[in-house]
Amino acid sequence: MQEPEKMIGPEKMSKADNPPISAITIVGGGTAGWMTAALLSKLFTRGYTIRLVESDDIGTIGVGEATIPAIRTYNTLAGVDTAEMIRATKATFKLGIEFVNWRDIGSSYIHGFGKIGQDNLWLHTHQLWLKLAQMGEARHFDHYALNCVAARLNRFAEPDGRTPGSPLADIDYAFHFDAGLFAAHLRKLSEARGVERIEGRIGTVVRNGETGFVEQVVLADGRTVGGDLFIDCSGMRGLLIGDALGVGYEDWNRWLLCDRALAVPCENAPVLTPYTRSTAHGAGWQWRIPLQHRIGNGLVYSGDAIGDDDAARLLLGNLDGKPLKDPMPVRFRPGKRQRAWDRNVVAIGLSSGFLEPLESTSIHLIQTAIFRLIALFPGRAFNPADIAEYNRQTDFEYADIRDFIIAHYKVTDREDTPFWAYLKHMDVPDSLAERIDLFRASARFFMHHKAELFREESWVQVLIGQGLPMQYDPMVDMLPDDEVRAFLADIEDVIDDTANRMPGHADYIRRIVDPRPVAPPRPAMQFGGISHTVRFQDVRAAGPTT
């Protein structure tokens, strides 16, 4: 009898070679620590012990945090109910970011989430707009995106898919919330799922003499906390990744001059705006984040360009209302760890790097780090290939966001201070220079990698808003000028009509807090088809919305 053929393939690995992790220790609480605990405890329901060590003596800034739309994915996966979160964190909705004084003093544009206008064949709205702009006939680019128009009107609605042709189907949004309250809300969810919180300040870190792995942390009172996997959420200090393991830091200060911040909450303004505001000053910029109960403010600045006392006076002199606390100082180094994962330690949050919050990416970087860890979750063997892949993805993500932030400083007409003059004329990373050159030549944009965070709509709004001189796609000249004018006029009409039918932002929030359900608005106009071009169909006869 013939013997069966031996199977050819990878060598079989037993669990003994790579036993599963059982104990996960998170060092540090705050937004990073509790986001990590909440998601891991939701997904890892069997076989894992999750502990979080934090000290009540170590405070957080917590004056208001802005997010981007991807936060909704995190909330869904972590089992965070949106209405409960809005009530617990004093949250508001966010349609985008207004940039004031960035192109030049007195300028303003909005980087809005969601779609811009409607395509005409393969030509995007901004290509047609650029032709009219060169003819001196175009209105401000904000008029062609629903998120931007609704933000200016202080209106808000969630996406409504009942009419796919309506711009309301493509609206996108994120949240503003009190970061401290968000962490507290996630702590409540995490502890209900079995996460053990250990209060105490860490004194020393014990490492294995042969492997260099972290074996336990020793608290100031002598208690010890062990683990198989340690997640460093200890903030900029990097207690494990930096202090204990000695992983170095890549500094990006030559492109990002700001290295300090002051944060302060103030009394609320009469109007609850559904967008973040970033106002450029002579040596940095000021954020404004509206919450239900107050406004979060901060000044991000270069310590070489303005003194701390002058920075505080500048911040306090540009608030909507009375400050509720003294400004809290924060010092940072723009850049990232050389490795976010080393041995059995993964750095998440500020311990892995810092990029100024100009585009509200701080929480997003926490979120994607957790997702990446789950996708590459190790066994006790800590396979070097998994670690290397994690670090490759982290490096790409940081560089990608870095380039987008640098573009706000590089593309500007401002030279009114040494700070702005340096930034306008500085050399930038090749990856950014190539993208700017392509956009300048033809206003074309191409994704280089599927993992890029900011898509075409984001780059278009920022580069146009910042005033980059550019030519439109020559294919636009296929269309008669009158057709271009009519097409863009239709876009304006549809977006203006839809935005004006949306509920007021404050009313929308109020009905969630009460709570009472809010019916989505019925769009008055929708996209339709006329001739060979994509046009808008006027259906104003539909009547008013609820």
SULQUI-V620619 format. One line per field, one symbol per residue. phi: phi as a letter, one per 30 degrees, with the letter a starting at -180 (. if undefined). psi: psi as a letter, one per 20 degrees, with the letter a starting at -180 (. if undefined). burial: 1 if it has 24 or more other ideal C-beta (glycine too) atoms within 12 Angstrom, else 0. Layout:
phi=???
psi=???
burial=???
//
This chain:
phi=.ddddddcldddccdddbdddbbccccjciddddddddddddcccbibccbbcbcddcdbdhckbcbcededdeedddicddddddddchdbcbclbdcciddadjdaacdcdidchadchcddeddddddddddicddededcbdeddddddhcaadebddbedddddcdbabbcaddddddddddeddddcjdcccdlcdcbbccddcciddcaccdecjdcbclccccdcdiddiecdcddciddbcccddccddbbbbbadbddcdccdcadbbcdcdblaccbbdcdcacdbaccacddcadddddddddddbcdaddcadecdbcabdladdbdbbhcbccbjddclbbeddchcdddddedddeddddcddcddheedddddeddddeddddddedddeeddddacdbdbeedddddcddbeeededdddddddahcbbdcaddddcceedddddddddjddacdedddddddeddddddddddeddddddddcddddddddedddecbdcddddddbbdbbbhdcdbccdbeddjdcd
psi=ppqqqpppaqppprhhhmqqqhppppoqdaggghggggghhghnipjpppqppqpiiorrgljppqrrhihhgggghikopgggggghjkqrqpiappopjggrpiqprpnqraqocqqocjprghgghhghghikiqrqhhijpghgghghilqqqrqojhnhiqihhjqqrbqprohghgghghgggghhjjpppopqppgrppqphghjqphrqprhjiqqoargppookjahhmgghfggikprpopkihhnhpjrqpppqrqqrhpnqlqqpoppahkbrpqooprhirppqqpprphihqqgghgghgghilqhapqirqppqpqropbrqhphppdkppppbhhirppqkhklighhhgghgggggghkpraiimphhggggghghggggghghgghghhhhgnqipkiqhghggghjqqrqhhgghgggghhhjkqppphpijpgpaghggghghghikppqqrpiihihpqhhhgghghhggggggggghiiqqqghggghhghgqqqppqqophqrqappbiqprqpolhihrqr.
burial=000000000000000000001011111111111111111111110001111111100101111111111111011001110100111111111111111111100011111111111101001111111111100001001111111111111111111100101111111111111111111111111100101111010100101000001111111000001111111111111111111110101101101111111111110100011111111111111111111111111111111011010011011101110011001101011111111111111111111111111111111111111111110111001100011001101111111111111111111101001011011101011001001100110011100000001111111111111111010110010010001100111111111111111111111110011000010111111110000011111000000010
//
